[in-house]
Amino acid sequence: MSQQCFCRNWAVEKTSWTDANPGQRFLTCSNWQLQLSFDGPEAEFDDRSKGVINRIKRHIGKKYDDHIMELVNARKEYNEQVKQLKNKVWMWKCFAVLLLLYVFSWLV
């Protein structure tokens, strides 16, 4: 579908994912100024098809949200472990310095 908009930019085919028109395709200007349909709208989906598409869309969205929450929780856990390890490293450094001071105090 290579058609030009009224502003002489190329039209781009997009798909609507609103609840009212899921899967409906339309043409829009490539610089987003105008939405139009050159050949007229496609045949609209029946209510059952719209319902199925919307349920699938919600299911995918829920899975995506769950996955994002898992990633956020994993990052929090990772940051907590990094913090604990940094504290352990600091404690070992302090121990090493104190041990060196103790050893040098015996040498003097």
Backbone as JSON Lines, residues from 0, in Angstrom:
{"i":0,"aa":"M","n":[0.84,-1.17,0.0],"ca":[0.0,0.0,0.0],"c":[0.88,1.24,0.0]}
{"i":1,"aa":"S","n":[1.27,1.71,-1.13],"ca":[2.12,2.9,-1.19],"c":[1.28,4.06,-1.68]}
{"i":2,"aa":"Q","n":[0.76,4.81,-0.73],"ca":[-0.04,5.98,-1.06],"c":[0.5,7.17,-0.31]}
{"i":3,"aa":"Q","n":[0.25,8.34,-0.86],"ca":[0.72,9.55,-0.23],"c":[-0.42,10.26,0.47]}
{"i":4,"aa":"C","n":[-0.06,10.94,1.55],"ca":[-1.01,11.75,2.29],"c":[-1.23,13.06,1.54]}
{"i":5,"aa":"F","n":[-2.16,13.85,2.02],"ca":[-2.42,15.15,1.4],"c":[-1.23,16.09,1.56]}
{"i":6,"aa":"C","n":[-0.39,15.86,2.57],"ca":[0.78,16.72,2.79],"c":[2.0,16.19,2.02]}
{"i":7,"aa":"R","n":[1.79,15.21,1.14],"ca":[2.8,14.63,0.26],"c":[3.79,13.7,0.97]}
{"i":8,"aa":"N","n":[3.53,13.35,2.22],"ca":[4.31,12.32,2.91],"c":[3.67,10.97,2.64]}
{"i":9,"aa":"W","n":[4.46,9.91,2.79],"ca":[3.93,8.58,2.54],"c":[3.04,8.14,3.69]}
{"i":10,"aa":"A","n":[1.95,7.5,3.34],"ca":[1.03,6.97,4.35],"c":[1.57,5.64,4.86]}
{"i":11,"aa":"V","n":[1.34,5.39,6.14],"ca":[1.82,4.18,6.8],"c":[0.61,3.42,7.33]}
{"i":12,"aa":"E","n":[0.6,2.1,7.13],"ca":[-0.51,1.29,7.64],"c":[-0.28,0.98,9.11]}
{"i":13,"aa":"K","n":[-1.29,1.24,9.93],"ca":[-1.26,0.97,11.36],"c":[-2.42,0.06,11.72]}
{"i":14,"aa":"T","n":[-2.35,-0.52,12.9],"ca":[-3.43,-1.38,13.39],"c":[-3.95,-0.79,14.69]}
{"i":15,"aa":"S","n":[-5.26,-0.66,14.8],"ca":[-5.88,-0.13,16.0],"c":[-5.97,-1.24,17.05]}
{"i":16,"aa":"W","n":[-5.65,-0.91,18.31],"ca":[-5.78,-1.89,19.39],"c":[-6.7,-1.37,20.48]}
{"i":17,"aa":"T","n":[-7.62,-0.47,20.12],"ca":[-8.6,-0.01,21.08],"c":[-9.63,-1.12,21.3]}
{"i":18,"aa":"D","n":[-10.36,-1.05,22.41],"ca":[-11.37,-2.08,22.68],"c":[-12.5,-2.05,21.66]}
{"i":19,"aa":"A","n":[-12.79,-0.87,21.12],"ca":[-13.89,-0.75,20.16],"c":[-13.51,-1.28,18.78]}
{"i":20,"aa":"N","n":[-12.26,-1.14,18.37],"ca":[-11.83,-1.55,17.03],"c":[-10.54,-2.36,17.05]}
{"i":21,"aa":"P","n":[-10.5,-3.48,17.75],"ca":[-9.24,-4.24,17.8],"c":[-8.93,-4.85,16.44]}
{"i":22,"aa":"G","n":[-7.7,-4.72,16.01],"ca":[-7.28,-5.33,14.75],"c":[-7.65,-4.55,13.52]}
{"i":23,"aa":"Q","n":[-8.37,-3.45,13.67],"ca":[-8.79,-2.64,12.53],"c":[-7.57,-1.93,11.95]}
{"i":24,"aa":"R","n":[-7.37,-2.03,10.64],"ca":[-6.22,-1.39,10.01],"c":[-6.64,-0.07,9.38]}
{"i":25,"aa":"F","n":[-5.72,0.88,9.44],"ca":[-5.98,2.19,8.85],"c":[-4.66,2.78,8.39]}
{"i":26,"aa":"L","n":[-4.76,3.79,7.56],"ca":[-3.57,4.49,7.08],"c":[-3.43,5.8,7.84]}
{"i":27,"aa":"T","n":[-2.2,6.13,8.15],"ca":[-1.94,7.39,8.83],"c":[-0.74,8.06,8.17]}
{"i":28,"aa":"C","n":[-0.69,9.35,8.29],"ca":[0.41,10.11,7.72],"c":[1.7,9.73,8.45]}
{"i":29,"aa":"S","n":[2.81,9.67,7.74],"ca":[4.07,9.27,8.36],"c":[4.58,10.3,9.36]}
{"i":30,"aa":"N","n":[4.09,11.54,9.29],"ca":[4.5,12.52,10.3],"c":[3.41,12.72,11.34]}
{"i":31,"aa":"W","n":[2.45,11.82,11.43],"ca":[1.43,11.74,12.48],"c":[0.5,12.95,12.54]}
{"i":32,"aa":"Q","n":[0.36,13.69,11.46],"ca":[-0.54,14.84,11.52],"c":[-1.98,14.46,11.21]}
{"i":33,"aa":"L","n":[-2.16,13.4,10.46],"ca":[-3.5,13.13,9.96],"c":[-3.71,11.63,9.88]}
{"i":34,"aa":"Q","n":[-4.88,11.16,10.31],"ca":[-5.24,9.76,10.12],"c":[-6.32,9.71,9.05]}
{"i":35,"aa":"L","n":[-6.14,8.81,8.11],"ca":[-7.1,8.74,7.02],"c":[-7.16,7.32,6.48]}
{"i":36,"aa":"S","n":[-8.15,7.08,5.71],"ca":[-8.3,5.78,5.08],"c":[-8.56,6.03,3.61]}
{"i":37,"aa":"F","n":[-7.62,5.64,2.76],"ca":[-7.74,5.94,1.34],"c":[-8.76,5.06,0.63]}
{"i":38,"aa":"D","n":[-8.74,3.78,0.95],"ca":[-9.63,2.84,0.25],"c":[-10.91,2.57,1.03]}
{"i":39,"aa":"G","n":[-11.2,3.33,2.02],"ca":[-12.36,3.07,2.85],"c":[-11.99,2.06,3.93]}
{"i":40,"aa":"P","n":[-12.75,2.03,5.0],"ca":[-12.41,1.13,6.11],"c":[-12.59,-0.33,5.73]}
{"i":41,"aa":"E","n":[-11.84,-1.19,6.38],"ca":[-12.01,-2.63,6.19],"c":[-13.34,-3.04,6.79]}
{"i":42,"aa":"A","n":[-13.76,-4.24,6.46],"ca":[-14.97,-4.77,7.07],"c":[-14.73,-4.89,8.57]}
{"i":43,"aa":"E","n":[-15.68,-4.44,9.36],"ca":[-15.51,-4.45,10.81],"c":[-15.71,-5.86,11.34]}
{"i":44,"aa":"F","n":[-14.97,-6.2,12.4],"ca":[-15.11,-7.51,13.02],"c":[-16.44,-7.6,13.75]}
{"i":45,"aa":"D","n":[-16.98,-8.82,13.83],"ca":[-18.2,-9.0,14.6],"c":[-17.87,-8.93,16.1]}
{"i":46,"aa":"D","n":[-18.91,-8.86,16.94],"ca":[-18.71,-8.68,18.38],"c":[-17.92,-9.82,19.01]}
{"i":47,"aa":"R","n":[-18.17,-11.05,18.55],"ca":[-17.45,-12.19,19.11],"c":[-15.96,-12.08,18.81]}
{"i":48,"aa":"S","n":[-15.62,-11.73,17.58],"ca":[-14.21,-11.58,17.21],"c":[-13.54,-10.47,18.01]}
{"i":49,"aa":"K","n":[-14.26,-9.36,18.18],"ca":[-13.72,-8.26,18.99],"c":[-13.46,-8.74,20.42]}
{"i":50,"aa":"G","n":[-14.41,-9.51,20.95],"ca":[-14.26,-10.02,22.31],"c":[-13.05,-10.93,22.45]}
{"i":51,"aa":"V","n":[-12.87,-11.82,21.46],"ca":[-11.72,-12.74,21.49],"c":[-10.41,-11.95,21.41]}
{"i":52,"aa":"I","n":[-10.34,-11.0,20.5],"ca":[-9.12,-10.19,20.35],"c":[-8.84,-9.42,21.64]}
{"i":53,"aa":"N","n":[-9.88,-8.83,22.24],"ca":[-9.67,-8.06,23.47],"c":[-9.24,-8.96,24.63]}
{"i":54,"aa":"R","n":[-9.8,-10.18,24.72],"ca":[-9.38,-11.11,25.79],"c":[-7.92,-11.5,25.61]}
{"i":55,"aa":"I","n":[-7.54,-11.8,24.37],"ca":[-6.14,-12.16,24.11],"c":[-5.23,-10.98,24.43]}
{"i":56,"aa":"K","n":[-5.66,-9.78,24.05],"ca":[-4.86,-8.59,24.32],"c":[-4.69,-8.38,25.83]}
{"i":57,"aa":"R","n":[-5.77,-8.56,26.6],"ca":[-5.67,-8.41,28.06],"c":[-4.79,-9.49,28.66]}
{"i":58,"aa":"H","n":[-4.92,-10.73,28.14],"ca":[-4.11,-11.85,28.64],"c":[-2.63,-11.58,28.39]}
{"i":59,"aa":"I","n":[-2.3,-11.13,27.2],"ca":[-0.9,-10.82,26.88],"c":[-0.42,-9.66,27.74]}
{"i":60,"aa":"G","n":[-1.26,-8.64,27.92],"ca":[-0.89,-7.51,28.75],"c":[-0.64,-7.92,30.19]}
{"i":61,"aa":"K","n":[-1.48,-8.84,30.71],"ca":[-1.29,-9.32,32.09],"c":[0.01,-10.1,32.2]}
{"i":62,"aa":"K","n":[0.27,-10.96,31.21],"ca":[1.53,-11.72,31.23],"c":[2.72,-10.77,31.18]}
{"i":63,"aa":"Y","n":[2.62,-9.74,30.35],"ca":[3.7,-8.75,30.24],"c":[3.9,-8.03,31.58]}
{"i":64,"aa":"D","n":[2.78,-7.6,32.2],"ca":[2.87,-6.93,33.5],"c":[3.48,-7.84,34.55]}
{"i":65,"aa":"D","n":[3.07,-9.12,34.56],"ca":[3.63,-10.07,35.51],"c":[5.13,-10.23,35.29]}
{"i":66,"aa":"H","n":[5.52,-10.3,34.03],"ca":[6.94,-10.45,33.7],"c":[7.73,-9.22,34.16]}
{"i":67,"aa":"I","n":[7.18,-8.05,33.94],"ca":[7.84,-6.82,34.37],"c":[7.99,-6.81,35.89]}
{"i":68,"aa":"M","n":[6.94,-7.23,36.61],"ca":[7.03,-7.26,38.07],"c":[8.09,-8.26,38.53]}
{"i":69,"aa":"E","n":[8.19,-9.4,37.85],"ca":[9.24,-10.37,38.19],"c":[10.62,-9.74,37.99]}
{"i":70,"aa":"L","n":[10.79,-9.01,36.9],"ca":[12.07,-8.35,36.65],"c":[12.38,-7.28,37.7]}
{"i":71,"aa":"V","n":[11.36,-6.52,38.09],"ca":[11.56,-5.49,39.11],"c":[11.95,-6.13,40.44]}
{"i":72,"aa":"N","n":[11.25,-7.2,40.81],"ca":[11.57,-7.89,42.06],"c":[12.96,-8.52,42.01]}
{"i":73,"aa":"A","n":[13.32,-9.09,40.87],"ca":[14.65,-9.68,40.73],"c":[15.72,-8.61,40.84]}
{"i":74,"aa":"R","n":[15.46,-7.44,40.28],"ca":[16.44,-6.35,40.39],"c":[16.59,-5.89,41.83]}
{"i":75,"aa":"K","n":[15.46,-5.78,42.56],"ca":[15.54,-5.39,43.97],"c":[16.36,-6.41,44.76]}
{"i":76,"aa":"E","n":[16.09,-7.69,44.51],"ca":[16.83,-8.74,45.2],"c":[18.32,-8.67,44.85]}
{"i":77,"aa":"Y","n":[18.63,-8.45,43.59],"ca":[20.01,-8.33,43.14],"c":[20.7,-7.15,43.83]}
{"i":78,"aa":"N","n":[20.02,-6.0,43.87],"ca":[20.59,-4.82,44.52],"c":[20.84,-5.06,46.0]}
{"i":79,"aa":"E","n":[19.93,-5.78,46.65],"ca":[20.11,-6.1,48.07],"c":[21.32,-7.01,48.26]}
{"i":80,"aa":"Q","n":[21.48,-7.99,47.39],"ca":[22.64,-8.88,47.48],"c":[23.94,-8.11,47.23]}
{"i":81,"aa":"V","n":[23.93,-7.2,46.27],"ca":[25.12,-6.38,46.01],"c":[25.46,-5.55,47.24]}
{"i":82,"aa":"K","n":[24.45,-4.97,47.87],"ca":[24.67,-4.17,49.07],"c":[25.29,-5.02,50.18]}
{"i":83,"aa":"Q","n":[24.76,-6.23,50.38],"ca":[25.3,-7.13,51.41],"c":[26.74,-7.51,51.09]}
{"i":84,"aa":"L","n":[27.02,-7.8,49.84],"ca":[28.39,-8.17,49.46],"c":[29.35,-7.0,49.63]}
{"i":85,"aa":"K","n":[28.91,-5.8,49.32],"ca":[29.76,-4.62,49.53],"c":[30.07,-4.45,51.01]}
{"i":86,"aa":"N","n":[29.07,-4.69,51.86],"ca":[29.3,-4.61,53.3],"c":[30.31,-5.65,53.76]}
{"i":87,"aa":"K","n":[30.2,-6.87,53.23],"ca":[31.15,-7.92,53.59],"c":[32.56,-7.56,53.13]}
{"i":88,"aa":"V","n":[32.68,-7.03,51.92],"ca":[34.0,-6.63,51.41],"c":[34.58,-5.55,52.3]}
{"i":89,"aa":"W","n":[33.78,-4.57,52.7],"ca":[34.25,-3.5,53.58],"c":[34.72,-4.07,54.91]}
{"i":90,"aa":"M","n":[33.96,-5.02,55.46],"ca":[34.36,-5.63,56.74],"c":[35.68,-6.38,56.6]}
{"i":91,"aa":"W","n":[35.86,-7.12,55.5],"ca":[37.11,-7.84,55.29],"c":[38.28,-6.88,55.11]}
{"i":92,"aa":"K","n":[38.06,-5.77,54.44],"ca":[39.11,-4.77,54.29],"c":[39.51,-4.2,55.66]}
{"i":93,"aa":"C","n":[38.51,-3.9,56.47],"ca":[38.79,-3.4,57.82],"c":[39.57,-4.44,58.62]}
{"i":94,"aa":"F","n":[39.15,-5.7,58.52],"ca":[39.84,-6.77,59.22],"c":[41.3,-6.87,58.77]}
{"i":95,"aa":"A","n":[41.53,-6.76,57.46],"ca":[42.9,-6.85,56.93],"c":[43.75,-5.69,57.43]}
{"i":96,"aa":"V","n":[43.18,-4.49,57.46],"ca":[43.93,-3.33,57.95],"c":[44.27,-3.5,59.43]}
{"i":97,"aa":"L","n":[43.3,-3.93,60.22],"ca":[43.55,-4.15,61.64],"c":[44.59,-5.24,61.86]}
{"i":98,"aa":"L","n":[44.53,-6.29,61.07],"ca":[45.5,-7.37,61.18],"c":[46.91,-6.87,60.84]}
{"i":99,"aa":"L","n":[47.02,-6.07,59.78],"ca":[48.32,-5.5,59.43],"c":[48.84,-4.58,60.52]}
{"i":100,"aa":"L","n":[47.97,-3.77,61.1],"ca":[48.39,-2.89,62.19],"c":[48.87,-3.71,63.38]}
{"i":101,"aa":"Y","n":[48.19,-4.79,63.67],"ca":[48.58,-5.66,64.79],"c":[49.94,-6.29,64.53]}
{"i":102,"aa":"V","n":[50.14,-6.8,63.3],"ca":[51.42,-7.43,62.96],"c":[52.54,-6.41,63.02]}
{"i":103,"aa":"F","n":[52.33,-5.21,62.46],"ca":[53.38,-4.19,62.48],"c":[53.66,-3.69,63.9]}
{"i":104,"aa":"S","n":[52.64,-3.71,64.74],"ca":[52.87,-3.27,66.13],"c":[53.81,-4.24,66.86]}
{"i":105,"aa":"W","n":[53.8,-5.51,66.49],"ca":[54.7,-6.5,67.1],"c":[56.12,-6.34,66.55]}
{"i":106,"aa":"L","n":[56.23,-5.84,65.32],"ca":[57.56,-5.69,64.72],"c":[58.29,-4.47,65.26]}
{"i":107,"aa":"V","n":[57.58,-3.48,65.72],"ca":[58.22,-2.24,66.18],"c":[58.66,-2.33,67.59]}
